[in-house]
Amino acid sequence: MTTASSEDRGTGTESLEAPPMDRKTMLKLDLRLVPILGACYTIMFLDRTNIANARIEGLEKGLNMPLVGYNTSLWIFYIPFVLVEIPSNLIMSLPRVKPNWFLGLNVLILGIVSTCQGLSHSYSGFLAVRFFMGIFEAILPSGTALLLASYYTKRDAAVRFGLFFAFAQLGPCFSGLLAYALENMDGVNGLAGWRWIFIIEGIMTIIIGFLVVLIVPNFPERAKFLTSDERARLHERLVADKGAEKLDIKNVPWLKIIFDYKIWIPTVFFFCADMTAASMSSFIPTILVELGWKTSRAQVMTIPIWVSCIVVQVGIAWVAGRTRTRSPYILGAICVVIIGWVIEEVHVKSASVRYMSLFFLGTGTFTQMTLIVSWMTCNLRGRASTAVGTAMLLGLGNCANFVASNVFITKERPLYPTGFRTGLAITVLGFASVVLFTAILAYHNKRLDAKRTQTGDWEDTQEEYRYVL
């Protein structure tokens, strides 16, 4: 059997159970892809959440920030996410572009810029650094998700995305522990402790950049770390799972791809999920301090929250992959998040109950995000669609950070009525959008099955295939 060409993957085949991949080859794929791509996502969230840890170590006072200065520092970071992600994914999909160099150099530059946060001596300079950080970080989530989605079947993708997003929780988890450790560096070499948080974590990002260049593979059809026989078996497996799939990004219907409802509706409910994630990443340490815990204990008490997120999301992703469904688990996760928002919104007086609500918010939110990315990529066909879809989902979906960084108003703490009510309302909107999307996909499948029964043609093609519900 020949490997996939750069033009297409398969010529149309019935999408049934994909032929099994031997454990040795599957382990080879997993070890080469998941840890290093996950590390990129860890770095992204580490760089994203360390500002919250730096805040309770004196960031605002150190740079003489105005009243809304911290909020501005949050949302200015996300402006490039809307502009950069689609072009970057399309560039990475070009035949002559190697993902390891494209992603690795980006991570390296991100680390340098991130380190500069700790060297900023003015509020305006800090904002400029945050904006440039956003440019280079915007490339990471969509690029790594695109590469990961290219290697796995619908069944295998769910748990791999679960592990991938689990690395994201390692970022804030490790950030809290590192911030606790770096608290004792306050004054070393004349630098405040909050500056060391940025500097040390920026250096770590630079190191990861070099590892990305060395480890990250090319797309499956050009993967040199696989033997020709392994590439052939992987190609056969992907064809059986997804049917005909165009891998070349030339001569594709761009307008149809850009306005595909299978991209836009998941982007809406990813936005709704990310509203909670953005709120947690930015304000958990502050909320814990306001619950009565001292700075050092607040840093450490963030860790159990993120660990629980990792365990739950990977477990549910594994079950979702085996049952070949996504929507029931996403809807269940949204209900858990709603409980968390309600506890915060009514402002239960018990600190332990409010702390428990953070577990509801975290586990429900990151379970959603894992399954949403997996769900969308399962229902797209072709490299161009997957490139645009992952970019729009993670780029526009991250616009929730604009909302989260502006509704948690400093003068409203610790009640944050605007923030908690907004989070609850957007989460309910997410539930409604998932129900709508599931109904649309189910209707499509019903019509397709009826048509196939009449014609007797059960082949999956680039245009006609059954959707995962």
URKA-V256550 format. One record per residue. RES is the residue in one small letter. PSI is psi in radians with two decimals (* if undefined). OMEGA is omega in radians with two decimals (NA if undefined). NEAR is the number of other ideal C-beta (glycine too) atoms within 8 Angstrom. Layout:
# URKA-V256550
res=[RES & RES]
psi=[PSI & PSI]
omega=[OMEGA & OMEGA]
near=[NEAR & NEAR]
This chain:
# URKA-V256550
res=[m & t & t & a & s & s & e & d & r & g & t & g & t & e & s & l & e & a & p & p & m & d & r & k & t & m & l & k & l & d & l & r & l & v & p & i & l & g & a & c & y & t & i & m & f & l & d & r & t & n & i & a & n & a & r & i & e & g & l & e & k & g & l & n & m & p & l & v & g & y & n & t & s & l & w & i & f & y & i & p & f & v & l & v & e & i & p & s & n & l & i & m & s & l & p & r & v & k & p & n & w & f & l & g & l & n & v & l & i & l & g & i & v & s & t & c & q & g & l & s & h & s & y & s & g & f & l & a & v & r & f & f & m & g & i & f & e & a & i & l & p & s & g & t & a & l & l & l & a & s & y & y & t & k & r & d & a & a & v & r & f & g & l & f & f & a & f & a & q & l & g & p & c & f & s & g & l & l & a & y & a & l & e & n & m & d & g & v & n & g & l & a & g & w & r & w & i & f & i & i & e & g & i & m & t & i & i & i & g & f & l & v & v & l & i & v & p & n & f & p & e & r & a & k & f & l & t & s & d & e & r & a & r & l & h & e & r & l & v & a & d & k & g & a & e & k & l & d & i & k & n & v & p & w & l & k & i & i & f & d & y & k & i & w & i & p & t & v & f & f & f & c & a & d & m & t & a & a & s & m & s & s & f & i & p & t & i & l & v & e & l & g & w & k & t & s & r & a & q & v & m & t & i & p & i & w & v & s & c & i & v & v & q & v & g & i & a & w & v & a & g & r & t & r & t & r & s & p & y & i & l & g & a & i & c & v & v & i & i & g & w & v & i & e & e & v & h & v & k & s & a & s & v & r & y & m & s & l & f & f & l & g & t & g & t & f & t & q & m & t & l & i & v & s & w & m & t & c & n & l & r & g & r & a & s & t & a & v & g & t & a & m & l & l & g & l & g & n & c & a & n & f & v & a & s & n & v & f & i & t & k & e & r & p & l & y & p & t & g & f & r & t & g & l & a & i & t & v & l & g & f & a & s & v & v & l & f & t & a & i & l & a & y & h & n & k & r & l & d & a & k & r & t & q & t & g & d & w & e & d & t & q & e & e & y & r & y & v & l]
psi=[2.46 & 2.74 & 2.91 & 2.46 & 3.08 & -0.14 & -0.72 & 2.96 & 1.74 & 2.94 & 0.27 & 2.04 & 2.76 & 2.21 & 1.60 & -2.71 & 2.18 & 2.46 & 2.47 & 2.54 & 2.37 & 2.61 & -0.60 & -0.78 & -0.71 & -0.71 & -0.65 & -0.74 & -0.86 & -0.79 & -0.53 & -0.44 & -0.99 & -0.87 & -0.79 & -0.68 & -0.65 & -0.65 & -0.64 & -0.72 & -0.59 & -0.82 & -0.70 & -0.84 & -0.52 & -0.83 & -0.47 & -0.64 & -0.22 & -0.34 & -0.57 & -0.69 & -0.68 & -0.53 & -0.79 & -0.03 & 0.07 & 0.33 & -0.87 & -0.77 & -0.67 & -0.54 & 0.16 & 0.87 & 2.52 & 3.14 & -0.72 & 0.29 & -0.71 & -0.77 & -0.72 & -0.68 & -0.49 & -0.91 & -0.48 & -0.44 & -0.52 & -0.08 & -0.83 & -0.37 & -0.57 & -0.52 & -0.48 & -0.58 & -0.76 & -0.89 & -0.68 & -0.69 & -0.66 & -0.65 & -0.77 & -0.41 & -0.16 & 2.50 & -0.61 & -0.09 & 2.20 & 2.14 & -0.61 & -0.72 & -0.70 & -0.86 & -0.68 & -0.80 & -0.61 & -0.77 & -0.68 & -0.83 & -0.67 & -0.74 & -0.70 & -0.82 & -0.70 & -0.69 & -0.59 & -0.35 & -0.71 & -0.18 & 0.02 & 2.43 & 0.11 & 2.72 & -0.75 & -0.70 & -0.67 & -0.71 & -0.71 & -0.75 & -0.73 & -0.68 & -0.81 & -0.56 & -0.72 & -0.63 & -0.87 & -0.52 & -0.47 & -0.48 & -0.50 & -0.95 & -0.79 & -0.66 & -0.79 & -0.66 & -0.68 & -0.80 & -0.73 & -0.74 & -0.42 & -0.34 & -0.32 & 2.64 & 3.01 & -0.66 & -0.76 & -0.44 & -0.63 & -0.91 & -0.55 & -0.69 & -0.55 & -0.79 & -0.68 & -0.86 & -0.43 & -0.63 & -0.52 & -0.70 & -0.41 & -0.48 & -1.13 & -0.54 & -0.89 & -0.55 & -0.74 & -0.73 & -0.75 & -0.70 & -0.66 & -0.73 & -0.70 & -0.18 & -0.56 & -0.10 & 0.04 & 2.09 & -0.22 & 2.26 & 0.48 & 0.22 & 2.46 & 2.74 & -0.66 & -0.52 & -0.67 & -0.54 & -0.83 & -0.73 & -0.88 & -0.77 & -0.51 & -0.70 & -0.68 & -0.67 & -0.71 & -0.74 & -0.74 & -0.61 & -0.76 & -0.67 & -0.62 & -0.76 & -0.66 & -0.52 & -0.72 & 2.28 & 3.04 & -3.14 & 2.77 & -0.74 & -0.22 & 0.33 & 1.91 & -0.27 & -0.19 & 2.56 & 2.91 & -0.64 & -0.69 & -0.69 & -0.68 & -0.77 & -0.67 & -0.74 & -0.80 & -0.71 & -0.76 & -0.66 & -0.78 & -0.55 & -0.74 & -0.08 & -2.73 & 2.35 & 2.13 & 2.17 & -0.42 & 2.47 & 0.16 & 2.60 & 0.82 & 2.67 & 1.48 & -0.75 & -0.70 & -0.67 & -0.82 & -0.59 & 0.34 & 2.17 & -0.41 & -0.16 & -0.78 & -0.77 & -0.79 & -0.56 & -0.64 & -0.87 & -0.30 & -0.69 & -0.79 & -0.68 & -0.70 & -0.35 & -0.75 & -0.77 & -0.75 & -0.68 & -0.76 & -0.83 & -0.62 & -0.52 & -0.05 & -0.89 & -0.69 & -0.75 & -0.70 & -0.68 & -0.72 & -0.27 & -0.07 & -0.07 & 2.49 & 2.86 & -0.87 & -0.74 & -0.64 & -0.68 & -0.78 & -0.61 & -0.13 & -0.42 & -0.81 & -0.55 & -0.86 & -0.58 & -0.73 & -0.64 & -0.75 & -0.86 & -0.83 & -0.82 & -0.66 & -0.73 & -0.81 & -0.62 & -0.68 & -0.77 & -0.74 & -0.66 & -0.71 & -0.59 & -0.08 & 0.57 & 2.78 & -0.78 & -0.74 & -0.65 & -0.60 & -0.77 & -0.71 & -0.70 & -0.66 & -0.69 & -0.67 & -0.72 & -0.71 & -0.71 & -0.77 & -0.77 & -0.68 & -0.75 & -0.75 & -0.68 & -0.69 & -0.13 & 1.10 & 2.31 & -0.55 & 2.15 & -0.63 & -0.64 & -0.73 & -0.62 & -0.70 & -0.62 & -0.50 & -0.54 & -0.71 & -0.82 & -0.78 & -0.90 & -0.72 & -0.70 & -0.88 & -0.40 & -0.76 & -0.90 & -0.69 & -0.87 & -0.55 & -0.80 & -0.78 & -0.75 & -0.82 & -0.80 & -0.52 & -0.51 & 0.25 & 2.68 & 2.29 & 2.56 & -0.69 & -0.78 & -0.74 & -0.67 & -0.84 & -0.73 & -0.86 & -0.61 & -0.79 & -0.74 & -0.87 & -0.43 & -1.05 & -0.60 & -0.59 & -0.13 & -0.24 & -0.44 & -0.49 & -0.71 & -0.89 & -0.64 & -0.11 & -0.23 & -0.30 & 1.49 & 2.28 & -0.74 & -0.18 & -0.09 & 2.62 & 0.00 & -0.59 & 0.90 & -0.73 & -0.80 & -0.84 & -0.67 & -0.68 & -0.77 & -0.75 & -0.78 & -0.75 & -0.59 & -0.71 & -0.69 & -0.69 & -0.72 & -0.80 & -0.69 & -0.59 & -0.74 & -0.77 & -0.81 & -0.72 & -0.71 & -0.70 & -0.78 & -0.71 & -0.68 & -0.73 & -0.83 & -0.67 & -0.78 & -0.70 & -0.73 & -0.69 & -0.73 & -0.73 & -0.56 & -0.66 & -0.74 & -0.42 & 0.13 & 1.88 & 0.34 & 2.48 & 2.28 & -3.10 & -0.56 & -0.59 & 2.03 & 2.79 & 2.48 & 2.63 & 2.31 & *]
omega=[3.12 & 3.08 & -3.12 & 3.05 & 3.12 & -3.05 & -3.10 & 3.05 & 3.12 & 3.13 & 3.13 & -3.14 & 3.12 & -3.10 & 3.11 & 3.11 & 3.14 & 3.12 & -3.06 & 3.04 & -3.13 & -3.01 & -3.12 & 3.14 & 3.12 & 3.09 & 3.11 & 3.08 & -3.07 & -3.09 & -3.11 & -3.03 & -2.93 & -3.08 & -3.06 & 3.07 & 3.06 & 3.10 & 3.06 & -3.13 & 3.05 & 3.14 & -3.14 & -3.14 & 3.07 & 3.12 & -3.12 & -3.02 & -3.10 & 3.10 & 3.09 & 3.09 & 3.11 & -3.13 & -3.10 & 3.03 & 3.03 & -3.12 & -3.05 & 3.13 & -3.10 & -3.14 & 3.13 & -3.13 & 3.02 & -3.03 & -3.12 & -3.08 & -3.14 & 3.12 & 3.11 & 3.12 & 3.12 & -2.99 & 3.14 & 3.12 & -3.00 & 3.11 & -3.12 & -3.11 & -3.13 & -2.98 & -2.90 & -2.87 & -3.14 & 3.10 & -3.11 & 3.11 & 3.12 & 3.08 & -3.13 & -3.13 & 3.14 & -3.06 & -3.06 & -3.14 & 3.13 & -3.09 & -3.09 & 3.12 & -3.12 & -3.12 & -3.08 & 3.12 & 3.11 & 3.12 & 3.13 & 3.13 & 3.09 & 3.14 & 3.13 & -3.13 & 3.14 & 3.11 & -3.12 & 3.06 & -3.12 & -3.14 & -3.14 & -3.13 & 3.09 & 3.14 & -3.14 & 3.10 & 3.12 & 3.11 & 3.13 & 3.12 & 3.13 & 3.14 & -3.14 & 3.03 & 3.14 & 3.14 & -3.06 & 3.12 & -3.12 & -3.11 & -2.98 & -3.02 & -3.11 & -3.14 & 3.13 & 3.11 & 3.11 & -3.11 & -3.13 & -3.12 & -3.09 & -3.01 & -2.94 & 3.06 & -3.13 & -3.13 & -3.07 & -3.03 & -3.03 & -3.09 & 3.10 & 3.05 & 3.06 & 3.09 & 3.12 & 3.12 & 3.08 & 3.08 & 3.10 & 3.12 & 3.06 & 3.14 & 3.12 & 3.09 & 3.14 & 3.14 & 3.12 & 3.13 & -3.13 & 3.11 & 3.10 & -3.14 & -3.08 & 3.11 & -3.13 & 3.12 & 3.12 & 3.14 & 3.12 & -3.08 & 3.08 & -3.11 & 3.11 & -3.11 & -3.12 & 3.11 & -3.14 & 3.08 & 3.14 & -3.05 & -3.11 & -3.13 & 3.05 & 3.10 & 3.09 & 3.12 & 3.11 & 3.13 & 3.11 & 3.12 & 3.10 & 3.13 & 3.12 & 3.13 & -3.07 & -2.94 & -3.01 & -3.13 & 3.03 & 3.06 & -3.00 & -3.08 & 3.13 & -3.06 & -3.11 & 3.13 & 3.05 & 3.03 & 3.14 & 3.11 & 3.12 & 3.09 & 3.13 & 3.14 & 3.10 & 3.11 & 3.13 & -3.12 & -3.12 & 3.10 & 3.14 & -3.08 & -3.00 & -3.12 & -3.13 & -3.11 & -3.12 & -3.11 & 3.13 & -3.13 & 3.07 & 3.05 & 3.08 & -3.14 & -3.00 & -3.13 & 3.11 & 3.13 & -3.06 & -3.10 & 3.14 & -3.14 & 3.13 & 3.03 & -3.02 & -3.10 & 3.03 & 3.09 & 3.12 & -3.10 & 2.95 & 3.04 & -3.12 & 3.11 & -3.09 & 3.05 & 3.12 & -3.14 & -3.14 & 3.13 & -3.13 & -3.09 & -3.04 & -2.93 & 3.11 & -3.12 & 3.14 & -3.14 & -3.13 & 3.08 & -3.12 & 3.04 & 3.07 & -3.14 & 3.10 & -3.05 & -3.07 & -3.14 & 3.12 & 3.11 & -3.09 & -3.07 & 3.02 & -3.00 & 3.13 & 3.14 & -3.08 & 3.10 & 3.12 & 3.09 & -3.12 & -3.07 & -3.07 & -3.05 & 3.11 & 3.14 & -3.12 & 3.09 & 3.12 & 3.14 & -3.13 & 3.11 & -3.12 & -3.13 & 3.08 & 3.08 & 3.13 & -2.98 & -3.13 & -3.12 & 3.09 & 3.13 & 3.09 & 3.13 & 3.12 & 3.11 & 3.10 & 3.12 & 3.13 & 3.09 & 3.13 & 3.13 & -3.13 & 3.12 & -3.14 & -3.06 & 3.12 & 3.08 & 3.06 & -3.02 & -3.11 & 3.13 & -3.12 & 3.12 & 3.12 & 3.07 & 3.10 & -3.12 & 3.11 & 3.06 & 3.08 & -3.13 & -3.06 & -3.08 & -3.14 & -3.09 & -3.05 & 2.97 & 3.06 & -3.04 & 3.08 & -3.05 & -3.13 & 3.12 & 3.11 & -3.11 & -3.11 & -3.11 & 3.07 & -3.04 & 3.06 & 3.10 & 3.06 & -3.13 & -3.12 & 3.14 & 3.14 & 3.13 & 3.14 & -3.09 & 3.14 & 3.13 & -3.14 & -3.12 & -3.07 & 3.12 & 3.12 & 3.10 & 3.12 & 3.07 & 3.04 & 3.12 & 3.06 & 3.13 & -3.07 & -3.08 & -3.12 & -3.13 & 3.04 & -3.00 & -3.04 & -3.08 & 3.13 & -3.10 & 0.13 & -3.08 & 3.13 & -3.08 & -3.14 & -3.11 & -3.07 & 3.12 & 3.11 & 3.13 & 3.14 & -3.11 & -3.12 & 3.09 & 3.08 & 3.07 & 3.10 & 3.11 & -3.12 & -3.11 & 3.08 & 3.10 & 3.13 & -3.11 & 3.13 & 3.13 & 3.13 & 3.14 & 3.14 & 3.11 & 3.09 & -3.12 & -3.14 & 3.13 & -3.13 & 3.13 & 3.12 & 3.13 & -3.12 & 3.10 & -3.14 & -3.05 & -3.09 & -3.13 & -3.07 & -3.14 & 3.00 & -3.14 & 3.09 & -3.03 & -3.03 & 3.12 & -3.14 & -3.13 & 3.03 & -3.12 & NA]
near=[5 & 6 & 9 & 14 & 8 & 8 & 6 & 11 & 12 & 13 & 5 & 8 & 11 & 7 & 10 & 5 & 4 & 10 & 8 & 4 & 10 & 7 & 6 & 6 & 12 & 10 & 8 & 11 & 12 & 9 & 8 & 9 & 13 & 11 & 7 & 12 & 13 & 14 & 12 & 14 & 16 & 13 & 16 & 13 & 15 & 15 & 15 & 11 & 13 & 13 & 13 & 13 & 15 & 13 & 12 & 12 & 14 & 10 & 12 & 9 & 7 & 9 & 12 & 5 & 10 & 5 & 5 & 7 & 11 & 12 & 12 & 9 & 13 & 13 & 12 & 11 & 13 & 14 & 10 & 11 & 15 & 10 & 8 & 12 & 16 & 12 & 8 & 13 & 15 & 12 & 9 & 14 & 12 & 8 & 6 & 4 & 10 & 7 & 13 & 13 & 9 & 13 & 17 & 15 & 10 & 13 & 17 & 11 & 10 & 16 & 17 & 10 & 13 & 13 & 14 & 10 & 14 & 13 & 8 & 10 & 5 & 7 & 10 & 6 & 9 & 12 & 11 & 8 & 12 & 12 & 12 & 9 & 14 & 14 & 10 & 13 & 13 & 15 & 13 & 16 & 12 & 18 & 15 & 13 & 14 & 15 & 15 & 15 & 11 & 9 & 9 & 8 & 10 & 11 & 10 & 10 & 15 & 16 & 11 & 13 & 15 & 16 & 12 & 16 & 14 & 13 & 12 & 13 & 16 & 12 & 17 & 13 & 13 & 10 & 15 & 16 & 11 & 12 & 14 & 10 & 7 & 11 & 12 & 6 & 9 & 9 & 7 & 7 & 3 & 4 & 11 & 10 & 14 & 13 & 11 & 14 & 17 & 14 & 12 & 10 & 14 & 17 & 10 & 11 & 16 & 13 & 9 & 13 & 16 & 10 & 11 & 15 & 11 & 7 & 9 & 11 & 11 & 8 & 12 & 12 & 12 & 8 & 10 & 6 & 6 & 11 & 5 & 7 & 6 & 10 & 14 & 11 & 12 & 14 & 16 & 10 & 12 & 15 & 14 & 11 & 11 & 13 & 16 & 15 & 14 & 13 & 13 & 11 & 9 & 4 & 3 & 11 & 5 & 7 & 6 & 7 & 14 & 8 & 7 & 11 & 7 & 11 & 16 & 10 & 12 & 14 & 12 & 11 & 15 & 15 & 14 & 13 & 18 & 14 & 15 & 15 & 12 & 14 & 13 & 13 & 12 & 13 & 12 & 13 & 14 & 11 & 11 & 13 & 11 & 8 & 9 & 4 & 8 & 6 & 9 & 8 & 9 & 13 & 15 & 10 & 12 & 14 & 10 & 8 & 13 & 14 & 10 & 11 & 15 & 12 & 8 & 11 & 16 & 12 & 9 & 14 & 17 & 11 & 9 & 13 & 14 & 7 & 6 & 7 & 9 & 14 & 11 & 7 & 13 & 15 & 11 & 8 & 15 & 15 & 10 & 12 & 16 & 12 & 10 & 15 & 15 & 9 & 13 & 13 & 10 & 6 & 7 & 8 & 3 & 6 & 7 & 6 & 9 & 14 & 11 & 9 & 14 & 13 & 12 & 13 & 15 & 14 & 14 & 15 & 16 & 15 & 17 & 16 & 13 & 16 & 17 & 15 & 15 & 16 & 13 & 14 & 13 & 11 & 9 & 12 & 11 & 12 & 13 & 13 & 13 & 13 & 16 & 14 & 16 & 17 & 14 & 14 & 16 & 14 & 15 & 10 & 13 & 12 & 12 & 15 & 14 & 9 & 12 & 15 & 13 & 9 & 10 & 15 & 11 & 9 & 5 & 10 & 10 & 5 & 7 & 12 & 8 & 10 & 14 & 12 & 9 & 11 & 15 & 12 & 8 & 13 & 16 & 9 & 10 & 15 & 12 & 8 & 12 & 13 & 9 & 9 & 12 & 10 & 8 & 10 & 12 & 9 & 8 & 9 & 11 & 8 & 8 & 11 & 9 & 8 & 8 & 10 & 7 & 6 & 6 & 6 & 5 & 5 & 9 & 12 & 9 & 8 & 5 & 5 & 11 & 8 & 10 & 11 & 9]
